[in-house]
């Protein structure tokens, strides 16, 4: 059976990996929709290749090449935030794949669930910001939410080993540790954007690469797991595992441990998320345990990398704190990439914004975006007042 896919975020790093997987399994997947935030030129090339029924560009910079591609393919074009909402409700879609980064991913996720569409998601921001409400709505609708990212996806698969949720003792969330785990503070101060986006294991977008280097990404994933699986923070253990072979594990009540292991290749979790609940046979390189020289684990260093601690604290405080954390971090990373602040300033700036926040309960997408906007404005305000140089 061919599965019809709508891919939102198709021009990003992960979106291109999703399309790479689809090209290898054209007999199993059909692209009926493609969406991007602003890369009109790359989207035009994708439209010409896949000829989808539906096309989305969130920002209104529609180029002539994209218009020509849409006309040639006979596609229906959506644009703006309203288009981001509307495209998630179109007919003829079996799975909506959300790999668009940032808080905007909330819009298609919310609409997809409302219209009973299964979702494969790599937009952790949506879950961090309003995961409890999303999970409740999805459960009520009987909608499957399948995580794409390697570590949450691994935990998702490990949960299949449970006969009963009461068997779960704890979760092990692994982290590569990023490229700077052996540096001291004086060296971290001088880290450049070019160094920060060069991940030693994974090929990722700029923000997530920097977040991986600060360990903020792992803190966001802790919040994501808490909200996605309804597991207490005290039962989520973060371990640095530089080889990135064990992507996640769960400890069981009988003292056993179930782990998911594979070579660090994003095609594997992507394919599982696209094909769920099936598992498609591949010819990809198998994990050879004999060839592995070592599997090492260590506790994360939250003194040198305080972003992990800051994120978990924000998660435990709950309410709108996680939304502020996410938005402020996105701005801080952008400032770092633009060389306006140092690498070590990122968690300092985020923590200062959190300290200025008066928390509220988030009950809707609109409320979530109001908090997101406040946090972004406050981050720039503090930067301009304290850190601008």
C-alpha positions in Angstrom: 0.0 0.0 0.0 1.3 3.4 -1.0 1.2 6.0 1.8 0.4 9.6 0.8 2.6 12.2 2.5 2.4 15.9 3.1 5.8 17.2 4.1 6.0 20.6 5.9 9.5 21.9 6.1 10.8 20.1 3.0 13.6 22.5 2.1 15.4 22.2 5.5 18.2 19.8 6.4 15.9 17.2 7.8 13.3 17.8 5.1 15.8 17.0 2.5 16.7 13.8 4.3 13.0 12.8 4.4 12.9 13.3 0.6 16.1 11.3 0.2 14.4 8.4 2.0 11.3 8.7 -0.1 13.3 8.6 -3.3 14.6 5.2 -2.2 11.1 3.9 -1.6 9.0 5.3 -4.4 6.8 2.2 -4.4 5.9 2.9 -0.8 5.4 6.6 -0.5 3.8 9.3 -2.6 4.4 13.0 -2.0 1.0 14.9 -2.3 2.2 18.0 -0.5 5.3 20.1 0.1 5.8 23.1 2.3 8.6 25.4 3.2 9.1 28.6 5.3 11.0 30.8 2.8 13.2 28.9 0.4 11.1 29.5 -2.7 13.8 28.4 -5.2 14.5 25.1 -3.6 10.8 24.5 -3.1 10.3 25.1 -6.9 12.9 22.4 -7.7 11.1 20.0 -5.3 7.7 20.8 -6.9 9.1 20.0 -10.4 10.5 16.7 -9.2 7.6 15.4 -7.1 4.7 17.3 -8.7 2.5 17.4 -5.5 -1.1 18.4 -5.4 -0.5 21.0 -2.6 2.3 23.5 -2.1 2.9 25.9 0.8 5.3 28.8 1.3 4.8 30.4 4.7 6.5 33.7 4.0 5.1 35.6 1.0 8.3 35.7 -1.1 6.9 33.6 -3.9 9.3 33.8 -6.8 8.4 33.4 -10.5 10.2 30.0 -10.6 7.9 28.7 -7.8 4.8 30.1 -9.6 5.9 28.5 -12.8 6.6 25.1 -11.0 3.2 25.2 -9.3 1.4 25.9 -12.6 3.4 23.2 -14.4 2.6 20.6 -11.7 -1.1 21.7 -11.4 -0.6 22.3 -7.7 -2.7 24.3 -5.3 -0.6 27.0 -3.7 -1.0 28.0 0.0 0.8 30.9 1.6 1.2 32.7 4.9 0.2 31.5 8.4 -3.3 30.9 7.2 -2.0 28.6 4.5 0.1 26.8 7.1 -3.2 26.0 8.9 -5.2 25.2 5.9 -2.8 22.8 4.2 -3.0 20.5 7.2 -6.7 19.8 6.5 -6.5 18.9 2.8 -7.9 15.6 1.6 -6.0 12.5 0.4 -3.3 12.6 3.0 -2.3 9.6 5.1 0.5 11.1 7.1 1.6 14.7 7.7 5.3 15.0 8.2 6.3 18.2 10.2 10.0 18.8 10.0 9.7 22.6 10.0 11.7 24.1 12.8 10.4 26.8 15.2 7.2 27.5 17.0 5.3 27.9 13.7 5.1 24.1 13.6 2.3 24.4 16.2 -0.1 25.5 13.5 -0.1 22.5 11.2 0.3 20.1 14.1 -2.8 21.4 15.8 -4.9 21.5 12.6 -3.7 18.0 11.5 -4.9 16.5 14.8 -8.2 18.3 14.6 -8.8 16.7 11.2 -7.7 13.3 12.4 -4.4 13.1 10.5 -1.6 11.0 11.8 1.6 13.0 12.2 5.3 12.2 12.0 7.0 15.1 13.9 10.5 16.5 14.3 9.2 19.8 15.5 10.1 19.5 19.2 9.1 23.1 19.8 5.4 22.2 19.4 5.6 19.6 22.1 7.8 21.7 24.4 5.4 24.6 24.2 2.0 22.9 24.5 2.6 19.1 24.5 0.0 18.3 27.2 -2.8 19.8 25.2 -1.5 18.3 22.0 -1.3 14.8 23.6 -4.7 15.1 25.1 -6.3 16.1 21.7 -4.4 13.4 19.8 -5.5 10.7 22.3 -9.1 11.8 22.1 -9.0 11.7 18.3 -7.1 8.4 18.1 -4.4 10.1 16.2 -0.9 8.6 16.0 2.0 11.0 16.8 5.3 9.5 15.8 8.6 11.2 16.7 11.2 11.4 13.9 14.3 12.6 15.8 16.6 9.7 16.6 16.4 9.8 20.4 12.7 10.5 21.0 12.0 8.0 18.1 14.1 5.4 19.9 12.2 5.8 23.1 9.0 5.6 21.2 10.1 2.2 19.8 11.4 1.0 23.2 7.9 1.7 24.7 6.6 -1.1 22.4 8.4 -3.6 24.8 6.0 -2.6 27.6 3.1 -4.8 28.3 1.8 -2.2 30.8 3.0 1.3 31.5 3.5 0.3 35.2 6.5 -1.8 34.0 8.4 1.4 33.2 11.1 2.4 35.7 13.0 5.1 33.9 14.1 6.5 30.6 17.7 6.9 29.3 18.1 9.8 26.9 21.5 9.8 25.2 23.4 12.7 23.9 26.5 12.8 21.8 27.9 15.6 24.0 28.5 17.8 21.0 31.9 19.0 19.7 33.1 20.8 22.8 32.6 18.4 25.7 36.3 18.4 26.5 36.8 22.1 26.4 37.2 24.3 29.5 35.4 27.5 30.1 38.1 29.7 28.6 38.0 27.7 25.4 34.2 27.7 25.3 34.2 31.5 25.4 36.1 31.6 22.1 34.0 29.1 20.2 33.0 30.4 16.8 29.7 29.8 14.9 31.6 27.8 12.3 32.9 25.4 15.0 29.5 25.2 16.7 27.6 24.1 13.6 30.1 21.3 12.8 28.6 18.4 14.7 30.9 15.4 15.1 28.2 12.8 14.3 25.0 14.2 12.8 24.4 16.5 9.8 21.8 19.0 11.1 20.5 22.6 10.7 22.3 25.5 12.3 20.1 26.1 15.3 19.9 22.4 16.4 23.7 22.1 15.9 24.3 25.0 18.2 21.7 23.6 20.7 23.5 20.3 20.6 26.8 22.0 21.4 25.3 23.8 24.4 23.2 20.8 25.4 20.1 23.0 25.2 18.8 20.5 22.6 19.0 17.7 25.1 17.2 19.8 27.7 14.4 20.5 25.2 14.2 16.8 24.5 13.8 16.1 28.2 10.8 18.4 28.3 9.6 16.8 25.0 9.8 13.3 26.5 8.1 14.4 29.7 5.1 15.8 27.8 5.0 13.3 24.9 5.1 10.2 27.1 3.7 11.7 30.4 6.8 10.5 32.3 8.0 12.4 35.5 11.2 14.4 35.1 12.8 12.4 37.9 12.5 9.3 35.7 14.4 10.8 32.7 18.1 10.3 32.9 20.5 12.0 30.4 23.7 10.3 29.6 26.5 11.5 27.2 27.3 8.7 24.8 29.8 10.1 22.2 29.5 7.1 19.8 25.8 7.7 19.3 25.0 4.0 18.8 22.5 3.6 21.6 19.8 6.2 20.8 17.6 5.6 23.8 16.7 3.1 26.4 14.1 2.3 29.0 14.7 0.7 32.3 12.0 -1.8 33.4 10.6 -2.7 36.8 12.4 -6.1 36.8 15.8 -4.4 36.5 16.2 -5.1 32.8 17.0 -2.5 30.2 15.6 -2.3 26.6 17.7 -0.1 24.2 17.5 0.8 20.6 20.8 0.6 18.8 21.8 1.5 15.2 24.5 3.2 13.2 24.1 7.0 13.5 22.1 7.5 10.3 19.0 9.6 10.3 17.5 7.6 7.4 16.7 4.8 9.8 14.4 6.8 12.2 12.9 8.7 9.3 11.9 5.5 7.5 10.4 4.1 10.7 8.4 7.2 11.3 7.1 7.3 7.7 6.2 3.6 7.6 4.9 3.2 11.1 3.4 0.8 12.2 5.3 -1.3 9.6 9.0 -1.8 9.5 10.4 -1.8 5.9 13.4 -3.9 5.0 16.4 -2.0 3.7 19.9 -2.7 2.3 21.4 -0.1 4.6 24.6 -0.8 6.5 23.9 -3.0 9.6 25.4 -2.4 13.0 28.4 -4.6 13.5 29.0 -5.1 17.2 32.4 -6.7 16.6 33.6 -3.6 14.8 32.6 -1.3 17.7 35.7 -0.4 19.6 33.8 1.0 22.6 30.5 2.2 24.0 31.1 4.8 26.7 28.8 6.8 28.9 29.2 9.7 31.2 27.1 12.2 33.2 26.6 15.6 31.4 28.7 18.5 32.7 26.1 21.1 33.7 28.8 23.4 35.1 30.4 23.9 31.7 27.1 23.4 29.9 24.4 25.0 32.1 21.8 25.1 29.3 20.7 21.5 30.1 20.1 22.4 33.8 18.3 25.6 32.8 16.0 23.7 30.4 15.1 21.0 32.9 14.4 23.6 35.6 12.1 25.5 33.2 10.3 22.2 32.3 9.8 21.4 36.0 8.4 24.9 36.6 5.9 24.2 33.9 3.1 26.6 32.7 4.5 28.9 30.0 8.2 28.6 31.1 9.1 26.0 28.4 7.6 28.2 25.7 9.7 31.1 26.9 12.8 28.9 27.1 12.4 27.7 23.5 11.7 31.2 22.0 14.5 32.9 23.9 17.0 30.2 23.0 16.1 30.5 19.3 16.8 34.3 19.4 20.0 33.8 21.5 21.3 31.2 19.0 20.6 33.6 16.1 22.5 36.4 18.0 25.5 34.0 18.4 25.4 32.9 14.8 25.5 36.6 13.8 28.5 37.1 16.2 26.6 39.5 18.4 27.1 37.3 21.6 29.6 34.7 22.7 28.8 31.0 22.8 28.8 31.1 26.6 26.3 34.0 26.6 23.5 31.9 25.1 22.4 30.2 28.4 23.1 33.4 30.4 20.7 35.4 28.2 18.0 32.7 28.2 18.1 32.3 32.0 17.8 36.1 32.4 14.7 36.1 30.1 13.2 33.3 32.2 13.7 35.3 35.4 11.7 38.2 33.9 8.7 36.0 33.0 5.4 35.9 34.8 4.0 32.4 34.0 0.5 31.7 32.7 -1.4 28.6 31.6 -1.4 28.0 27.8 -4.7 26.9 26.6 -4.6 27.6 22.9 -2.3 28.1 19.9 -2.9 31.8 20.0 -1.9 32.0 23.6 1.2 30.0 22.9 2.2 32.4 20.1 1.7 35.4 22.4 4.1 34.0 24.9 6.5 33.1 22.1 6.4 36.7 20.8 6.9 38.1 24.3 10.0 35.9 24.9 11.6 36.9 21.6 11.0 40.6 22.3 12.3 40.3 25.8 15.4 38.5 24.6 16.3 41.3 22.2 15.5 43.9 24.9 17.9 42.4 27.4 20.5 41.9 24.7 20.3 45.5 23.6 20.5 46.7 27.2 23.2 44.4 28.6 25.1 42.5 26.0 25.2 44.6 22.9 28.7 45.4 21.9 
